[in-house]
Amino acid sequence: MTPYTIIIAGIPASGKTTYAKHLAERLHIPYIGKDAIKERIWEALRFDTSKMGNSELYGKASYSVFFYIAECLMKAGTSFILESNFLPPSMGVLSPLTQKYGYRTLTVLFDGDVEVLHRRFCERDVTDERHPGLAAKTNRYVDFETFKKATLPARDFQVGDKITVDSTDFETVNYGEIDADVVAHIDPSHSAPTMETHMTPSSEEEGTDAPQPLPNEMIAYVDGSYNAATKEFSYGVVAFVQGETLKSSGETPDVAEEAEEASRTIEEIHLSEKMDEPTLAAMRNVAGEIKGAEAAMSLAMERGYKKITIHYDYAGIAKWCLGEWKANKEGTIAYRQFYEETTKNLEVAFVKVKGHSGDTYNDLADKLAKEAITRQDEIGSPT
């Protein structure tokens, strides 16, 4: 695959840094932020941020180091993420570099209502969380017109293809959708996740083995597969949630309530994807199991569920998350971090099942993973 750089740009206080760090973890590639460099320069020199001359001088120094690191990574053929509030002049530096080293390039521009972003910027600058090397004691950008004049040119920045994200309201920003768009741009050959849904009547009858999730709960089964010939891995997920109720007209309230309870449906979701991240492929099947668990958690979050119960057959899926096993590889460290971030808003429970023991839905997840990895090639034997 051609090496790539993803440039996260846009107006200050639009959420660039948060998304850049998320994407770096998602893609397992380095992230370089200009402000992070400026913070370290401040920690070494302790310059006075109240003097605009100092801020501008060290800002230029930060960019110089920033672009130097970018070129070093390009010389090594490493894919990476750059993040800053780039203005059009930076195009004159980055465009020639990406052309010189043959990099596929994508700009993700964060934008929004300028008044909202300015208010957010001013509020952020006076919080204790703001690094002292970035917070200005006397900030000329408190004036809205000055802020607007200085920052709006960021909208014209673009190197390579471009995706624009409206972050006026953080609640409406869907990282999953942005991630999918990013991957489609940087790797057109990437096999996007395949999803199917099936609606079936809920049943409490004895002998029925279909899971019966509670409202606001998702139940999922995950498994992984690996193709030694292509060094690709995949995951399969079978998830269950409560679906719509099958309603009938002309019934009394009591009868209708009983009928509604009896006719509730279960939505069965099948999700699978083939992947080829070199840093994870060495983990073989386990890489797919991890990505399957992450995909299940992401799906629950995207759909607004409060709890997910994940059924798995490889012990590490739970033990790395719960701290029972030490996460010491790049893939397991990222997985534990993903879990910790996810559980801030989603309750996650784990249930161990025995692999290849006749468990209907564990076997189905295994089948989906194998189908995903052989979908476009039949070379080798997936395990």
BAFIMAR-203169 format. One line per 10 residues: number of its first residue (from 1); their letters; for each residue x, y, z of N, C-alpha, C. Coordinates in steps of 0.001 Angstrom, whole numbers. Layout:
# BAFIMAR-203169
NUM) a) X:Y:Z:X:Y:Z:X:Y:Z | ...
# end
This chain:
# BAFIMAR-203169
1) mtpytiiiag) 839:-1202:0:0:0:0:870:1247:0 | 498:2241:-806:1231:3505:-853:1181:4180:511 | 2326:4667:1043:2279:5382:2324:1433:6641:2202 | 859:7029:3302:-51:8175:3256:165:9078:4462 | -273:10324:4301:-340:11236:5438:-1738:11833:5490 | -2297:11880:6672:-3603:12494:6884:-3369:13800:7622 | -3804:14898:7028:-3574:16219:7597:-4874:16696:8237 | -4865:16839:9543:-6035:17329:10280:-5879:18839:10443 | -6754:19590:9802:-6630:21049:9762:-7948:21683:10182 | -7945:23038:10246:-9187:23743:10541:-9017:24860:11545
11) ipasgkttya) -10123:25454:11885:-10164:26604:12792:-9873:26152:14222 | -9200:26967:15034:-8950:26600:16433:-10238:26271:17187 | -10123:25350:18147:-11233:24940:19024:-12322:24187:18275 | -11965:23577:17157:-12954:22826:16378:-12873:21322:16626 | -11957:20880:17503:-11870:19456:17832:-10834:18687:17038 | -9902:19395:16425:-8887:18750:15580:-8011:17776:16363 | -7473:18242:17483:-6521:17424:18239:-7163:16157:18774 | -8365:16280:19305:-9060:15114:19855:-9279:14068:18781 | -9723:14517:17603:-9958:13550:16535:-8641:12965:16016 | -7610:13781:15889:-6321:13296:15390:-5772:12188:16281
21) khlaerlhip) -5874:12361:17603:-5394:11335:18530:-6234:10064:18407 | -7542:10245:18260:-8425:9086:18063:-8041:8323:16805 | -7843:9052:15705:-7559:8406:14426:-6206:7701:14453 | -5242:8292:15135:-3923:7662:15245:-4033:6311:15951 | -4842:6242:17003:-5058:4976:17701:-5821:3989:16813 | -6784:4520:16082:-7604:3656:15207:-6762:3042:14091 | -5839:3816:13506:-5050:3341:12371:-3679:2808:12783 | -3321:3002:14059:-2020:2547:14570:-860:3185:13800 | -922:4504:13640:150:5246:12979:526:6448:13847 | 1735:7012:13652:2158:8143:14482:1297:9390:14261
31) yigkdaiker) 1142:10147:15333:442:11438:15280:1418:12535:15699 | 1490:13589:14899:2357:14726:15220:1492:15982:15275 | 1457:16621:16424:692:17852:16582:1632:19035:16785 | 1393:20102:16072:2259:21280:16194:2228:21844:17612 | 1043:21862:18220:949:22409:19581:1715:21549:20583 | 1763:20231:20350:2516:19352:21253:4001:19706:21218 | 4491:20067:20043:5896:20489:19914:6110:21821:20625 | 5174:22736:20443:5285:24049:21093:5258:23908:22615 | 4464:22964:23113:4415:22726:24560:5778:22301:25087 | 6453:21446:24347:7755:20956:24795:8829:22036:24700
41) iwealrfdts) 8704:22908:23723:9635:24047:23643:9433:24949:24861 | 8179:25170:25225:7896:26009:26393:8454:25370:27663 | 8286:24056:27792:8775:23368:28994:10290:23469:29119 | 10978:23588:27982:12438:23713:28014:12882:25154:28252 | 12120:26141:27714:12569:27530:27736:11732:28446:28625 | 10501:28035:28943:9592:28826:29794:9439:30263:29296 | 9134:30423:28022:8976:31771:27480:7659:32389:27942 | 7604:33710:27921:6446:34471:28395:5382:34505:27299 | 4279:33788:27511:3243:33710:26479:2398:34975:26388 | 2544:35892:27353:1765:37129:27295:2307:38088:26241
51) kmgnselygk) 3520:37844:25776:4106:38683:24732:3870:38030:23383 | 3116:38713:22523:2755:38145:21246:3984:37803:20411 | 5030:38603:20535:6254:38337:19780:6828:36982:20130 | 6803:36642:21432:7295:35330:21871:6451:34201:21290 | 5131:34361:21377:4227:33323:20902:4426:33066:19413 | 4558:34136:18653:4738:33991:17208:6107:33393:16880 | 7142:33810:17620:8494:33306:17380:8563:31805:17642 | 8027:31386:18779:8098:29970:19115:7092:29151:18302 | 6059:29821:17818:5149:29156:16894:5861:28802:15598 | 6661:29739:15087:7440:29481:13863:8460:28375:14104
61) asysvffyia) 9092:28396:15270:10064:27351:15601:9385:25986:15649 | 8170:25945:16211:7416:24701:16299:7125:24150:14911 | 6721:25035:13994:6427:24597:12633:7687:24063:11941 | 8823:24700:12209:10066:24248:11594:10389:22810:12013 | 10267:22528:13317:10504:21180:13826:9434:20220:13287 | 8220:20693:13263:7052:19950:12787:7273:19418:11369 | 7660:20316:10458:7866:19919:9070:9110:19042:8918 | 10095:19258:9758:11298:18419:9715:10948:16970:10068 | 10145:16783:11123:9733:15437:11527:8910:14784:10420 | 8019:15585:9800:7192:15057:8716:8064:14522:7585
71) eclmkagtsf) 9094:15268:7211:9948:14808:6116:10757:13570:6523 | 11192:13511:7767:11910:12319:8235:11033:11072:8110 | 9754:11194:8469:8831:10069:8363:8596:9681:6911 | 8540:10693:6047:8348:10404:4622:9562:9694:4033 | 10744:10091:4441:11950:9418:3964:11937:7944:4356 | 11347:7655:5516:11282:6276:6014:10093:5511:5439 | 9211:6216:4692:8047:5555:4110:6977:5208:5119 | 6904:5983:6210:5944:5727:7285:4678:6558:7101 | 3538:5942:7205:2275:6678:7189:2094:7382:8535 | 1474:8560:8538:1362:9327:9778:280:10392:9658
81) ilesnflpps) -13:11022:10798:-1022:12081:10884:-351:13377:11325 | -664:14463:10632:-221:15807:11018:-1436:16608:11462 | -1297:17385:12527:-2444:18182:12997:-2015:19574:13431 | -2706:20575:12910:-2483:21964:13309:-3578:22819:12688 | -3636:24098:13096:-4545:25029:12439:-3811:25636:11229 | -3563:24782:10236:-2804:25176:9054:-3474:26323:8303 | -2661:27226:7784:-3124:28283:6890:-2567:27999:5495 | -3101:28614:4446:-2680:28309:3074:-1174:28318:2817 | -366:29207:3439:1074:29165:3156:1726:27804:3445 | 1162:27044:4392:1731:25730:4700:1579:24748:3540
91) mgvlspltqk) 648:25038:2632:480:24193:1451:1752:24205:606 | 2445:25347:632:3675:25480:-140:4812:24631:390 | 4678:24177:1641:5689:23286:2234:5268:21828:2066 | 4008:21539:2396:3555:20151:2441:3308:19557:1058 | 2754:20327:140:2477:19786:-1201:3739:19275:-1889 | 4832:20059:-1914:6059:19541:-2549:6614:18299:-1846 | 6495:18243:-508:7000:17075:221:6228:15813:-152 | 4900:15912:-187:4093:14727:-504:4342:14273:-1946 | 4579:15216:-2836:4874:14858:-4233:6268:14243:-4352 | 7229:14799:-3635:8606:14310:-3696:8706:12859:-3241
101) ygyrtltvlf) 7970:12514:-2178:8075:11168:-1611:6933:10246:-2031 | 6060:10739:-2922:5000:9892:-3465:3947:9487:-2461 | 3550:10397:-1590:2576:10081:-542:1145:10345:-999 | 261:9394:-687:-1172:9661:-822:-1545:10602:327 | -2278:11658:40:-2537:12682:1058:-4015:13025:1140 | -4487:13180:2358:-5877:13558:2611:-5914:14644:3664 | -6683:15690:3401:-6921:16741:4400:-8298:16553:5013 | -8360:16498:6338:-9635:16480:7051:-9761:17835:7733 | -10661:18663:7217:-10798:20040:7687:-11956:20160:8662 | -11665:20559:9898:-12694:20791:10910:-13136:22253:10854
111) dgdvevlhrr) -14436:22457:10728:-14994:23797:10543:-16261:23915:11391 | -16914:25039:11309:-18152:25218:12048:-18544:26680:12118 | -19590:26948:12876:-20044:28323:13085:-18941:29088:13815 | -18451:30158:13203:-17282:30853:13733:-17564:31464:15107 | -18762:31934:15330:-19084:32515:16637:-19020:31449:17732 | -19521:30266:17425:-19478:29169:18395:-18027:28768:18669 | -17232:28652:17603:-15831:28258:17763:-15040:29320:18525 | -15351:30595:18279:-14655:31669:19001:-14981:31623:20485 | -16252:31406:20799:-16641:31304:22215:-15945:30119:22880 | -15899:28998:22173:-15232:27810:22691:-13737:28069:22892
121) fcerdvtder) -13142:28792:21943:-11715:29131:22003:-11411:29977:23244 | -12241:30991:23488:-12011:31888:24629:-12197:31150:25953 | -13200:30281:26018:-13446:29526:27249:-12300:28549:27518 | -11805:27931:26470:-10710:26969:26613:-9428:27632:27091 | -9175:28835:26649:-7898:29494:26917:-7692:29823:28386 | -8772:29893:29154:-8643:30280:30566:-8836:29097:31511 | -8968:27892:30967:-9139:26726:31842:-7790:26246:32358 | -7819:25531:33474:-6596:24977:34045:-6015:23870:33170 | -6865:23280:32322:-6405:22187:31471:-5533:22681:30318 | -5640:23959:29976:-4871:24506:28864:-3399:24585:29246
131) hpglaaktnr) -2535:24021:28413:-1105:24012:28693:-589:25452:28769 | 262:25769:29755:760:27155:29902:1548:27646:28697 | 2077:26739:27900:2785:27163:26705:1860:27570:25580 | 556:27289:25729:-427:27620:24695:-1389:28709:25141 | -1677:28761:26435:-2618:29752:26940:-1946:31123:27010 | -2593:32122:26450:-2029:33483:26452:-2662:34298:27575 | -1817:34939:28368:-2335:35753:29479:-3059:36990:28943 | -2594:37520:27840:-3286:38620:27169:-3451:38199:25714 | -4668:37832:25345:-4904:37222:24034:-5680:38176:23138 | -5049:38595:22053:-5704:39522:21137:-6878:38871:20418
141) yvdfetfkka) -6928:37535:20411:-7993:36852:19700:-9289:36781:20492 | -9306:37379:21685:-10561:37514:22425:-11537:38362:21610 | -11009:39299:20832:-11834:40112:19941:-12304:39245:18770 | -13617:39182:18585:-14174:38276:17589:-13705:38591:16177 | -13702:39850:15800:-13312:40218:14443:-11852:39869:14170 | -10999:40032:15183:-9580:39665:15028:-9444:38157:14857 | -10198:37433:15677:-10185:35964:15588:-10645:35509:14204 | -11725:36094:13739:-12291:35688:12449:-11323:35978:11302 | -10730:37149:11324:-9801:37536:10262:-8569:36622:10242 | -8115:36230:11426:-6895:35411:11524:-7136:33947:11197
151) tlpardfqvg) -8342:33449:11475:-8561:32005:11378:-9346:31545:10158 | -10196:32390:9586:-11011:31945:8457:-10200:31469:7254 | -8990:32015:6997:-8200:31475:5881:-7891:29981:6020 | -8020:29435:7235:-7792:27997:7427:-8744:27174:6565 | -9901:27745:6219:-10864:27019:5390:-10332:26758:3983 | -9352:27539:3562:-8819:27401:2199:-7648:26430:2126 | -7264:25867:3264:-6136:24938:3264:-6565:23589:2702 | -5756:23034:1807:-6017:21691:1282:-4783:21138:604 | -4395:19939:991:-3352:19178:299:-3940:17805:21 | -3995:17385:-1238:-4624:16130:-1600:-6133:16235:-1569
161) dkitvdstdf) -6810:15110:-1373:-8270:15114:-1259:-8679:15805:36 | -9971:16105:151:-10417:16874:1319:-11772:16390:1818 | -11855:16222:3133:-13113:15938:3822:-13359:17097:4785 | -14573:17633:4812:-14900:18725:5738:-15853:18223:6815 | -15533:18518:8063:-16338:18089:9207:-16898:19325:9905 | -18208:19388:10064:-18842:20484:10797:-18892:20108:12275 | -18096:20801:13075:-18024:20474:14506:-18641:21569:15374 | -19591:22296:14810:-20285:23317:15600:-20865:22705:16871 | -21482:21533:16717:-22043:20798:17848:-21297:19471:17960 | -20459:19332:18985:-19675:18111:19136:-20552:16859:19229
171) etvnygeida) -21789:17029:19734:-22673:15879:19914:-23055:15242:18582 | -22985:16003:17492:-23393:15479:16189:-22216:14942:15373 | -20996:15045:15897:-19820:14572:15171:-19686:13068:15378 | -19765:12316:14302:-19726:10849:14362:-18358:10372:13889 | -17510:9979:14841:-16166:9533:14492:-16194:8305:13582 | -17158:7412:13803:-17232:6212:12983:-17420:6538:11514 | -18294:7494:11210:-18538:7891:9828:-17313:8572:9223 | -16661:9420:10016:-15464:10101:9513:-14364:9082:9248 | -14175:8138:10176:-13154:7107:10009:-13361:6345:8704 | -14622:5958:8433:-14917:5191:7226:-14593:6002:5972
181) dvvahidpsh) -14910:7297:6018:-14622:8181:4877:-13113:8328:4681 | -12394:8460:5793:-10936:8585:5724:-10320:7342:5092 | -10714:6174:5588:-10146:4923:5076:-10449:4753:3591 | -11657:5138:3169:-12025:5018:1752:-11139:5889:866 | -10677:7028:1386:-9818:7928:615:-8368:7449:572 | -7851:7004:1711:-6425:6665:1760:-6134:5270:1229 | -7157:4407:1218:-6948:3038:741:-8191:2575:-3 | -8326:2969:-1279:-9522:2610:-2046:-9757:1109:-2135 | -8698:304:-1965:-8845:-1148:-2063:-9341:-1763:-769 | -9410:-943:297:-9809:-1466:1607:-11221:-2022:1543
191) saptmethmt) -11414:-3193:2095:-12753:-3800:2102:-13530:-3252:3286 | -14526:-2433:3004:-15319:-1806:4061:-16105:-2870:4812 | -16456:-2614:6074:-17225:-3602:6822:-18526:-3964:6109 | -18861:-5240:6123:-20112:-5712:5540:-21111:-5902:6668 | -22323:-5332:6502:-23333:-5448:7546:-24641:-5939:6955 | -25262:-6889:7622:-26581:-7382:7264:-27440:-7389:8524 | -28729:-7162:8355:-29641:-7228:9501:-30794:-8180:9184 | -31270:-8874:10217:-32389:-9805:10081:-33342:-9545:11242 | -34639:-9456:10953:-35634:-9233:11987:-36401:-10530:12227 | -36458:-10976:13488:-37189:-12193:13825:-38030:-11942:15066
201) psseeegtda) -39201:-12606:15200:-40017:-12431:16407:-39258:-12872:17645 | -39426:-12117:18730:-38831:-12517:20006:-39612:-13703:20548 | -38927:-14575:21253:-39613:-15746:21818:-38984:-16121:23135 | -39808:-16398:24118:-39335:-16868:25413:-39573:-18366:25560 | -39965:-19018:24446:-40302:-20436:24537:-39075:-21267:24902 | -39306:-22327:25632:-38233:-23216:26032:-37567:-23816:24794 | -36272:-23858:24784:-35557:-24421:23657:-35073:-23380:22668 | -35549:-22159:22785:-35103:-21101:21878:-33752:-20601:22337 | -32736:-20645:21462:-31402:-20254:21896:-31026:-18845:21461 | -31895:-18137:20740:-31590:-16774:20332:-31518:-15865:21555
211) pqplpnemia) -30479:-15047:21693:-30372:-14137:22834:-31559:-13177:22904 | -31931:-12805:24112:-33052:-11891:24328:-32537:-10632:25034 | -32031:-9672:24264:-31483:-8460:24899:-32565:-7612:25553 | -32194:-6935:26620:-33080:-5989:27283:-33079:-4676:26500 | -34054:-3797:26764:-34004:-2476:26131:-32672:-1787:26470 | -32125:-1062:25524:-30853:-342:25685:-29656:-1274:25861 | -29816:-2555:25462:-28716:-3511:25580:-28435:-4163:24233 | -27183:-4413:23955:-26778:-5193:22793:-26041:-6430:23288 | -26330:-7568:22684:-25609:-8810:22958:-24842:-9178:21700 | -23544:-9441:21823:-22727:-9686:20643:-21835:-10909:20819
221) yvdgsynaat) -21589:-11585:19720:-20623:-12680:19637:-19541:-12262:18650 | -18280:-12454:19006:-17185:-12012:18142:-16195:-13158:17917 | -15573:-13149:16736:-14524:-14123:16448:-13628:-13548:15360 | -12458:-14176:15173:-11502:-13689:14193:-10947:-14797:13337 | -10319:-14421:12216:-9706:-15390:11320:-8417:-14777:10759 | -7549:-15638:10214:-6255:-15181:9690:-5890:-15998:8462 | -5366:-15314:7448:-4905:-15985:6239:-3385:-15876:6188 | -2692:-16994:6410:-1233:-16982:6476:-599:-16628:5148 | -1265:-16940:4041:-691:-16672:2722:-667:-15185:2399 | -1730:-14477:2794:-1821:-13038:2476:-1481:-12152:3669
231) kefsygvvaf) -1329:-12767:4850:-1072:-12043:6100:-2181:-11022:6384 | -3400:-11392:6033:-4571:-10574:6337:-5354:-11247:7471 | -6092:-10432:8202:-6941:-10982:9254:-8332:-10381:9117 | -9277:-10949:9810:-10651:-10476:9688:-11404:-10725:10982 | -12564:-10114:11089:-13428:-10376:12243:-14855:-10636:11768 | -15603:-11316:12607:-17030:-11501:12402:-17752:-11159:13685 | -18870:-10466:13570:-19674:-10082:14735:-21128:-10458:14463 | -21745:-11110:15419:-23184:-11354:15389:-23762:-10625:16597 | -24617:-9642:16349:-25150:-8818:17440:-26669:-8885:17458 | -27230:-8744:18656:-28681:-8784:18840:-29139:-7574:19638
241) vqgetlkssg) -30198:-6939:19162:-30835:-5827:19882:-32342:-5969:19721 | -33081:-5300:20601:-34533:-5301:20444:-34900:-4476:19216 | -35765:-5049:18369:-36221:-4346:17181:-37556:-3678:17411 | -38218:-3349:16310:-39520:-2702:16405:-40578:-3715:16845 | -41680:-3197:17352:-42788:-4046:17779:-43769:-4219:16634 | -44227:-5454:16431:-45240:-5726:15420:-46604:-5397:16019 | -47256:-4340:15530:-48489:-3857:16148:-49720:-4284:15343 | -50822:-4490:16052:-52107:-4783:15420:-53102:-3722:15837 | -54043:-3401:14963:-55036:-2377:15276:-56318:-3027:15794 | -57172:-2218:16406:-58485:-2691:16819:-58495:-3476:18108
251) etpdvaeeae) -57424:-3379:18924:-57370:-4135:20171:-57557:-3203:21351 | -58075:-3719:22468:-58210:-2922:23679:-56815:-2648:24225 | -56652:-1602:25073:-55324:-1272:25605:-54649:-2450:26287 | -55409:-3226:27125:-54792:-4347:27835:-54336:-5428:26864 | -55210:-5728:25918:-54867:-6756:24935:-53712:-6294:24068 | -53753:-5016:23693:-52695:-4474:22840:-51349:-4527:23541 | -51358:-4256:24873:-50102:-4284:25618:-49528:-5692:25660 | -50420:-6691:25889:-49969:-8076:25908:-49473:-8506:24531 | -50190:-8063:23499:-49813:-8431:22135:-48477:-7803:21762 | -48284:-6553:22227:-47023:-5866:21930:-45857:-6593:22570
261) easrtieeih) -46044:-7050:23829:-44991:-7770:24531:-44644:-9067:23802 | -45683:-9728:23282:-45487:-11017:22634:-44909:-10888:21231 | -45128:-9701:20601:-44721:-9558:19207:-43476:-8705:19034 | -42753:-8435:20119:-41512:-7681:20000:-40530:-8477:19135 | -39805:-7796:18274:-38862:-8475:17399:-37432:-8292:17890 | -36570:-9186:17443:-35143:-9096:17731:-34420:-8814:16423 | -33597:-7806:16419:-32799:-7488:15243:-31462:-8208:15357 | -31141:-9026:14399:-29880:-9754:14366:-28980:-9086:13323 | -27808:-8646:13757:-26908:-7879:12901:-25646:-8690:12638 | -25268:-8812:11394:-24032:-9491:11002:-23050:-8447:10479
271) lsekmdeptl) -21864:-8409:11072:-20848:-7428:10701:-19526:-8153:10507 | -18828:-7851:9395:-17534:-8497:9152:-16643:-7571:8338 | -15331:-7781:8460:-14377:-6929:7739:-13029:-7630:7646 | -12375:-7470:6501:-11011:-7972:6300:-10043:-6804:6456 | -8904:-7031:7120:-7946:-5969:7407:-6530:-6483:7162 | -5591:-5536:6983:-4205:-5951:6717:-3191:-5026:7383 | -3493:-4596:8617:-2578:-3706:9325:-1334:-4491:9752 | -143:-4140:9222:1076:-4920:9502:1404:-5035:10985 | 1119:-3983:11758:1463:-4012:13182:608:-4998:13964 | -535:-5400:13395:-1429:-6326:14086:-1380:-7733:13510
281) aamrnvagei) -987:-7844:12235:-1058:-9135:11551:-253:-10225:12256 | 819:-9843:12939:1644:-10836:13643:853:-11541:14751 | -256:-10956:15172:-1090:-11565:16211:-2087:-12571:15641 | -2094:-12718:14303:-2897:-13699:13601:-4385:-13593:13981 | -5022:-14704:14371:-6449:-14687:14696:-6795:-13657:15763 | -5902:-13495:16711:-6177:-12608:17844:-6433:-11180:17383 | -5725:-10755:16310:-5958:-9407:15774:-7412:-9255:15344 | -7953:-10286:14691:-9351:-10238:14279:-10298:-10242:15462 | -9977:-11034:16479:-10828:-11069:17677:-10889:-9691:18340 | -9725:-9035:18431:-9675:-7700:19030:-10506:-6713:18223
291) kgaeaamsla) -10308:-6720:16895:-11034:-5772:16049:-12530:-6076:16052 | -12888:-7349:16213:-14298:-7692:16312:-14923:-7124:17576 | -14206:-7245:18699:-14711:-6682:19954:-14836:-5162:19848 | -13833:-4513:19224:-13900:-3060:19040:-15079:-2681:18144 | -15286:-3446:17076:-16393:-3146:16155:-17740:-3285:16859 | -17878:-4303:17705:-19129:-4496:18445:-19379:-3331:19402 | -18336:-2914:20123:-18487:-1784:21043:-18829:-510:20284 | -18167:-292:19145:-18428:901:18337:-19874:916:17839 | -20363:-239:17406:-21742:-330:16922:-22730:-2:18033 | -22474:-522:19225:-23359:-220:20359:-23357:1268:20672
301) mergykkiti) -22176:1886:20631:-22074:3320:20898:-22810:4129:19831 | -22583:3783:18563:-23191:4528:17469:-24713:4471:17529 | -25241:3350:18015:-26694:3193:18079:-27281:3658:19401 | -26441:4146:20300:-26931:4740:21527:-27297:3777:22629 | -26779:2541:22599:-27090:1590:23664:-26259:1895:24914 | -26800:1479:26056:-26149:1744:27341:-25254:591:27791 | -25511:-601:27260:-24750:-1775:27691:-24534:-2722:26527 | -23391:-3390:26524:-23139:-4471:25576:-22534:-5647:26333 | -23009:-6844:26003:-22429:-8066:26540:-21747:-8790:25387 | -20443:-8970:25485:-19657:-9568:24414:-19312:-11012:24759
311) hydyagiakw) -19735:-11927:23891:-19392:-13344:24019:-18161:-13607:23155 | -17168:-14264:23707:-15887:-14436:23034:-15331:-15813:23382 | -14377:-16296:22555:-13767:-17587:22889:-12270:-17498:23177 | -11674:-16318:22948:-10254:-16139:23275:-10141:-15311:24553 | -9492:-15853:25559:-9497:-15262:26901:-9022:-13814:26936 | -8055:-13457:26075:-7494:-12109:26117:-8482:-11012:25828 | -9560:-11332:25117:-10556:-10305:24783:-11083:-9630:26040 | -11269:-10377:27092:-11704:-9791:28364:-10522:-9434:29258 | -9533:-10316:29322:-8462:-10150:30304:-7598:-8920:30051 | -7341:-8552:28792:-6577:-7330:28520:-7367:-6105:28969
321) clgewkanke) -8668:-6126:28728:-9505:-4986:29116:-9590:-4837:30630 | -9732:-5954:31322:-9956:-5932:32768:-8668:-5875:33572 | -7524:-5840:32883:-6241:-5735:33565:-5731:-7045:34130 | -6368:-8159:33780:-5931:-9460:34274:-4716:-9969:33502 | -4566:-9506:32261:-3362:-9748:31478:-2719:-8404:31183 | -1405:-8339:31211:-717:-7095:30908:-708:-6857:29403 | -1120:-5679:28988:-1083:-5299:27572:289:-4709:27285 | 1139:-5444:26579:2498:-4953:26340:2874:-4884:24862 | 1948:-5259:23973:2173:-5084:22541:1356:-3900:22047 | 1788:-3351:20916:1103:-2160:20385:-396:-2413:20205
331) gtiayrqfye) -740:-3586:19662:-2140:-3887:19414:-2958:-4050:20679 | -2399:-4714:21686:-3147:-4927:22925:-3220:-3654:23762 | -2178:-2826:23690:-2205:-1535:24392:-3311:-659:23815 | -3389:-602:22471:-4415:209:21809:-5809:-336:22120 | -5928:-1658:22197:-7229:-2276:22504:-7683:-1906:23916 | -6772:-1992:24889:-7142:-1628:26252:-7524:-147:26338 | -6783:710:25640:-7106:2144:25631:-8482:2375:25009 | -8775:1640:23928:-10093:1740:23284:-11189:1366:24282 | -10983:274:25011:-11960:-180:26008:-12156:871:27100 | -11068:1411:27616:-11159:2395:28695:-11898:3641:28241
341) ettknlevaf) -11663:4065:27002:-12350:5247:26476:-13830:4935:26252 | -14114:3754:25733:-15495:3366:25441:-16330:3246:26707 | -15758:2687:27760:-16524:2434:28979:-16820:3703:29779 | -16381:4833:29286:-16813:6097:29901:-18290:6348:29602 | -18784:5748:28501:-20170:5977:28093:-20955:4695:27840 | -20295:3546:27952:-20966:2281:27643:-20534:1222:28658 | -21512:542:29241:-21204:-576:30143:-20868:-1797:29297 | -19716:-2406:29548:-19273:-3561:28768:-19112:-4768:29695 | -19786:-5849:29353:-19658:-7104:30095:-19131:-8179:29146 | -18429:-9160:29705:-17840:-10219:28893:-18353:-11584:29348
351) vkvkghsgdt) -18588:-12465:28371:-19006:-13836:28660:-18129:-14768:27833 | -17419:-15699:28512:-16538:-16640:27832:-17342:-17827:27315 | -17106:-18179:26042:-17703:-19382:25477:-16571:-20260:24940 | -16813:-21545:24836:-15800:-22454:24334:-15828:-22460:22811 | -14667:-22215:22197:-14594:-22165:20749:-14846:-23515:20101 | -15529:-23474:18934:-15778:-24681:18139:-16435:-25786:18960 | -17376:-25363:19808:-18050:-26328:20693:-19518:-26497:20333 | -19915:-25944:19194:-21312:-26055:18797:-22165:-24888:19233 | -21569:-23843:19833:-22332:-22645:20186:-22774:-21965:18879 | -24065:-21873:18655:-24618:-21420:17376:-24035:-20090:16915
361) yndladklak) -24007:-19113:17805:-23654:-17759:17373:-22149:-17505:17409 | -21430:-18232:18251:-19974:-18169:18180:-19505:-18788:16860 | -20140:-19899:16474:-19795:-20530:15197:-20158:-19626:14024 | -21270:-18895:14149:-21675:-17990:13074:-20695:-16826:12938 | -20232:-16284:14078:-19230:-15207:14030:-17952:-15706:13367 | -17564:-16948:13689:-16385:-17558:13069:-16582:-17694:11558 | -17779:-18087:11144:-18094:-18237:9716:-18019:-16887:8998 | -18570:-15850:9617:-18534:-14513:9013:-17097:-14030:8831 | -16252:-14299:9819:-14850:-13880:9730:-14145:-14606:8582 | -14393:-15901:8452:-13764:-16671:7368:-14262:-16223:5999
371) eaitrqdeig) -15556:-15927:5908:-16108:-15443:4639:-15506:-14098:4256 | -15288:-13239:5257:-14725:-11908:4980:-13311:-12015:4431 | -12525:-12917:4983:-11119:-12992:4593:-10935:-13671:3237 | -11940:-14426:2792:-11845:-15090:1485:-12733:-14436:442 | -13315:-13301:787:-14305:-12674:-92:-13731:-12280:-1446 | -12465:-11780:-1472:-11881:-11304:-2717:-10711:-12144:-3192 | -10264:-13097:-2395:-9179:-13991:-2822:-9383:-15343:-2201 | -8919:-16349:-2891:-9057:-17710:-2403:-7691:-18348:-2142 | -6636:-17510:-1995:-5285:-18012:-1776:-5105:-18352:-309 | -4526:-19504:-33:-4219:-19846:1345:-5431:-20400:2070
381) spt) -5205:-20808:3274:-6263:-21411:4082:-6430:-20639:5367 | -7568:-19906:5544:-7778:-19164:6777:-7925:-20082:7965 | -7445:-19645:9126:-7499:-20484:10310:-8436:-19898:11331
# end
